[in-house]
Amino acid sequence: MFLKIVRKYISILKINLLQALQYKINTFFLLSIILVPPLAYFFLWKTIYTQTEIIGDYKLSELITYYIISSFFLEARPHVSWEIAILIKDGRFSKYITKPFNHLLFEFLASCAYLLLWWIFAILGVIFLFFILKNYIILPYGLLPFFLSFLFAILGGVLSFIIEYTFILLAFWVEKPFAFLRVWDLIIRFLSGYIIPLDLLPFKNIFLFLPFKYISFLPARIFIGKININIFNELFILLFWIIIFYFISQIIFYLGRKIYTAPGSI
């Protein structure tokens, strides 16, 4: 029974990966998302650092590396398809409600299929940035910071996906939830530390308490060697947030099903 369930979800992953391979050029052009912002931040912060040698606990090379890695982790995370809201509104979401699988897991695997191709291009983009900015780049000291950085980034991506999925389920109640999703995108870029490292903000303890730091801020900090935290404690808290938001998403999905109607759907 277990193997049958596993094969079912593996099939979902394979089908969506084949679909993603049809849009390689589109994915290639998305490299601009990885390349352009870190370059812009480089010129901005290089100008700022002409007046000082260190800001917070960041040297210029540490901050530039932080932005490259933070941008990579933020953009190379699984995303929920906004089409879910459209399907809910026009009645075509019924086929997912009646199917014997977990819809959140289904969407997650579908997103991961596209993400596999995206990671290939994104890693190439990061390598290119490291090459052209090699005088302003630092690398992890040993494999442990590298491993921990990616571990937290992957789990942070899972957390981000579940929260985004929960947001999009508001389509059960809201006529046009896309405004919420656009606000979410802006919020996540700020609260994840992508725009500015969270520890450089006023009232930083508030921002560091929120779960969004695990999406890019904390993984990028670990990558540049600033592991001034209890790793096991932070990992436990991250897993706790994932579990909490998973149950919230399932409750909202259950309540949404109760009020869902699909007149005229096919």
PyMOL commands that set and color helices and strands:
alter all, ss='L'
color gray80, all
select helices_A, chain A and resi 2-29+31-48+60-75+83-90+94-97+103-132+134-136+143-172+178-191+198-200+204-209+211-214+217-223+231-259
alter helices_A, ss='H'
color red, helices_A
select strands_A, chain A and resi 54-55+58-59
alter strands_A, ss='S'
color yellow, strands_A
deselect
rebuild
show_as cartoon
